[in-house]
């Protein structure tokens, strides 16, 4: 088949399928005479049609620090949703995932960056958030001593309705300062109690 017809067919098929199916580039280079020369490497390699079903070991390239922080983040998300309860969670869950969780991860990384890797495995998360109107979501502990305290406070600025103010405290300043994680607007009406 002449080259111009072959190339025309390739373009025609591409146009008809809106570019979803494009013939291989080798269509442009084969002259169709049957006398094309293959590279020596292709002629000498045996072709195997058998598939190997042996498991392939996948290397986990994450560092120990990333693994520990990842595990803490999974537990932090669970504890946060437990704190919100079934009435608050559906309303703020999406915004919490987008705006607050990344800041929690950054705070954990910042505070634990001074810890040696061997101390990271000793970090745990407190088991139960505080119900009612209390602020505690969860605390990260090392040897039963608080390292970071994650809290949420209900704020009600005049004429603005209710906001959830997410913040944390660290052992580095003896839990005196508030470090902001972000705010989520609730409504003009008072939110229900935590864990309700």
C-alpha positions in Angstrom: 0.0 0.0 0.0 1.4 3.4 -0.9 2.6 5.6 2.0 0.2 8.4 1.2 -2.8 6.1 1.5 -1.5 4.6 4.8 -1.0 8.1 6.2 -4.4 9.2 5.1 -6.0 6.2 6.8 -4.2 7.0 10.0 -5.5 10.6 9.9 -9.0 9.5 8.9 -9.3 7.0 11.8 -8.0 9.6 14.3 -10.5 12.1 13.1 -13.4 9.7 13.2 -12.7 8.6 16.8 -12.0 12.2 18.0 -8.4 11.2 18.7 -9.4 8.4 21.1 -7.9 5.7 18.9 -4.7 6.6 17.0 -2.9 4.0 15.0 0.7 3.3 16.2 3.5 5.5 14.9 5.0 2.5 13.2 2.3 2.8 10.6 4.1 5.9 9.3 7.4 4.1 9.0 6.5 0.8 7.5 6.7 0.9 3.7 4.4 -2.1 3.3 6.8 -3.8 0.9 7.6 -6.5 3.4 11.3 -5.9 2.9 11.8 -3.6 5.9 14.7 -4.5 8.1 14.3 -5.1 11.8 17.0 -4.2 14.2 19.2 -7.2 15.1 18.0 -7.0 18.8 14.4 -7.7 17.7 15.2 -10.7 15.6 17.2 -12.4 18.3 14.9 -12.0 21.3 12.5 -14.9 22.0 8.9 -13.9 22.5 7.3 -15.4 25.6 3.5 -15.6 25.8 3.5 -16.8 29.4 2.5 -14.3 32.2 4.4 -14.3 35.4 2.1 -14.6 38.4 4.8 -14.4 41.0 4.2 -11.7 43.6 6.4 -8.6 43.3 7.7 -7.1 46.5 6.6 -3.4 46.7 9.0 -1.3 48.6 7.5 1.2 51.0 9.6 4.2 50.5 7.9 6.3 53.1 10.2 7.2 56.0 9.4 6.0 59.6 8.4 9.6 60.4 5.9 9.7 57.5 4.4 6.3 58.6 3.9 7.5 62.2 2.4 10.8 61.2 0.1 9.0 58.8 -1.1 6.7 61.5 -1.6 9.6 63.9 -3.6 11.5 61.2 -5.9 8.5 60.6 -6.6 8.3 64.4 -7.0 12.1 64.6 -9.7 12.1 61.9 -11.6 9.3 63.7 -11.4 11.1 67.0 -12.5 14.4 65.4 -15.6 12.8 63.9 -16.4 11.2 67.2 -16.2 14.6 68.8 -18.5 16.2 66.2 -21.2 13.5 66.7 -23.9 12.6 64.2 -25.5 16.1 64.2 -22.5 18.3 63.6 -20.3 16.0 61.4 -22.5 16.0 58.3 -22.6 19.8 58.3 -18.9 20.5 58.7 -17.1 17.3 57.5 -16.2 18.5 54.0 -14.8 21.8 55.1 -13.0 20.1 58.0 -11.2 17.7 55.6 -10.2 20.6 53.3 -9.3 23.3 55.7 -8.5 21.9 59.1 -7.0 18.4 58.6 -4.1 19.6 56.5 -3.3 22.1 59.3 -3.4 19.4 61.9 -0.9 17.4 59.9 1.4 20.4 59.6 1.1 21.1 63.3 2.0 17.4 64.1 5.0 17.6 61.7 6.2 20.9 63.1 6.0 19.9 66.8 7.5 16.4 66.3 10.2 17.6 64.0 12.6 18.0 67.0 11.9 14.4 68.1 14.4 11.7 67.1 12.8 9.0 64.9 13.0 6.4 67.7 10.8 8.5 69.9 8.1 8.9 67.3 6.9 5.3 67.8 6.0 6.2 71.4 3.5 8.8 70.3 -0.2 8.0 70.9 -3.5 9.7 70.7 -5.9 10.1 73.6 -8.8 7.7 73.4 -11.9 9.8 74.0 -12.8 13.4 73.0 -14.7 15.5 75.6 -18.5 15.6 75.2 -20.9 18.5 75.9 -19.3 21.9 75.4 -15.7 21.0 76.4 -13.0 22.0 73.9 -10.8 18.8 73.8 -10.8 16.9 70.5 -7.7 14.8 71.2 -4.2 15.0 72.7 -1.0 13.5 71.4 0.9 11.9 74.2 4.4 10.6 74.7 5.0 8.4 77.7 1.6 9.5 79.1 2.6 13.2 78.9 0.8 15.6 76.6 2.8 16.8 73.7 0.1 18.5 71.6 -3.5 19.4 72.6 -6.0 19.8 69.8 -9.1 21.7 70.7 -12.2 23.3 69.2 -14.0 26.3 70.8 -17.4 27.7 70.0 -17.2 31.4 69.2 -20.1 33.8 68.7 -18.9 37.1 67.5 -21.7 39.8 67.7 -24.1 39.6 64.8 -22.2 36.8 63.1 -23.6 33.6 64.3 -21.6 30.6 65.6 -18.1 29.6 64.5 -16.0 26.6 65.4 -12.5 27.8 66.2 -9.9 25.0 65.8 -6.6 25.5 67.6 -3.8 23.6 69.4 -1.4 24.0 72.3 2.1 22.5 72.7 4.3 21.4 75.5 7.0 23.8 74.1 5.4 26.8 75.8 3.7 24.9 78.6 0.3 24.9 76.7 -0.1 28.7 77.1 -0.5 29.9 73.5 -3.3 29.2 71.1 -2.0 28.2 67.6 -4.8 28.6 65.1 -5.8 25.8 62.7 -8.8 27.5 61.2 -12.5 28.4 61.7 -15.6 26.8 60.3 -18.9 28.7 60.3 -21.9 26.8 61.8 -25.1 28.9 61.7 -26.9 31.7 63.5 -28.5 29.1 65.7 -26.6 27.5 68.6 -24.9 24.2 67.6 -25.8 21.0 69.4 -23.5 19.7 72.1 -20.5 17.7 71.0 -20.9 14.0 70.5 -24.7 14.3 70.3 
